[in-house]
Amino acid sequence: MDESVRRVISSPRIKLSVALVAGAGLLLGGCGKSGGSDATESKEVPAALTSAFPGTKAAGTPVKVGLITNEGGAGISQPETREAAEAARKYVNDNLGGIAGRPVQFVVCKTKEEPATARDCANRMVEQKVAAVVLTSSGLGGSMVPIVTQAGIPWATAIATSSAEGTSTDSFSWTGGFPATLTSMAEFAKEKGYKKVAAFVIDVPSAVGGAETIGKPVFARAGVDLQIVKIAPGTPDASPQVSAALRSKPDAISIVGESTVCTSVLQAMTSLGGSTERMVLQPCMAPEVVDAVGAGMEGAQVFSSFDAVSDDPEAQLYRQVMKQYSPDTPVEGYAAVGYQGVLGLVRALHDLKGEVTPAAVAKTLKSAKNVVLPAGHGTTFTCDSSAVPGLKAACSAKSVTGTLTGGKLEDVHTVDPSALFAK
């Protein structure tokens, strides 16, 4: 188990149940710096992972792939997702022959989480004539996807967070995105016997809209009343909102937000001394949150699209790739979404031969079946529009979940919320 995860402090004052709703661009900003270079560092590869590093190098004219990230702005900024995407790119170029034998070259654009800049990023991808676009995370996908896909360029992401990403032609999400995570959390709440959950949601349109239009209905199907409490981005102390929500005596709380929201809500819960079980985000495992919250992470039930910390082979591979190509990037926060998006694309394009055009990429992705989801704890994805009803871009529906016990993420497994989707 990584030392960064061991730092989670045990012996909580209040019992927790942390349900991580990863999506809606509400993902933790990391604090790591970019590391590694295009030259493979001489770090020993464990014997069990040797076959995953065959040294099949890409050659020839690079394939241009757009990489859009939400960093550089005054609000939410996630440089660690780009760093992990870069690590995945270096790994596939050094070991998997890139795409169709050619090296992957990124055209990087940072949205700063501003609508105008996001649209500029989308237009830049069209101008650069990239073969595909990968989004690490952003709440502005809805304004970018139409520009990119209407130009005939496929859009790919590990976690779709907007309606456009989930429903547009030539848009692909390796997981069920925000809807699948919310539904998995609702399934968990049903199993726990909760009747009322208070969700503290960062006050941005994509997050609040998703919680209202997706969260409330799926929780209702599970027999659970979902109360939504908006928290402004960057709120240093959420005590007033938390105190008001606790007066309705919810069985549990959840947090849909980035690191400052996660920290402020958890600190308020601890200071108020409530006995309500708590539900938070995978981004809440980031080092800065763990340091600030301390015992507030113990007992957390974490829901995510990826597994970064278990002994599962895919989790081990993720950590090894990061160690080798981006050693200064924290692996326990939300970095893996960038790695997952890029390596997922390359794996899904394994059978692509010949010229790498946007049309060829889209055709190959649509025929991709049972592709191993990077860091997905055994999950596979198939992009035939059947995984999640109403979301033709979703290639799988499962989420990964685990419990923080004694500072370690235990009982990591996948959750399939298909029963609630089917209703």
Secondary structure by P-SEA (a helix, b strand, c coil): cccccccccccccbbbbbbbbccccbbbbbccccccccccccccccccccccccccccccbbbbbbbbbbccccccccaaaaaaaaaaaaaaaacccccccbbbbbbcccccccaaaaaaaaaaaaaacccbbbbcccccccccaaaaaaacbbbbbcccccccccccccbbbccccaaaaaaaaaaaaaaacccbbbbbccccaaaaaaaaacaaaaaaaacbbbbbbbbccccccaaaaaaaaacccccbbbbcccaaaaaaaaaaaaaaccccbbbbccccccaaaaaaccccccccccccccccccccaaaaaaaaaaaccccccccccccaaaaaaaaaaaaaaccccccccaaaaaaaaaaccccccccccbbbbbcccccccccccccccbbbbbbbccccccbbbbbbccccccc
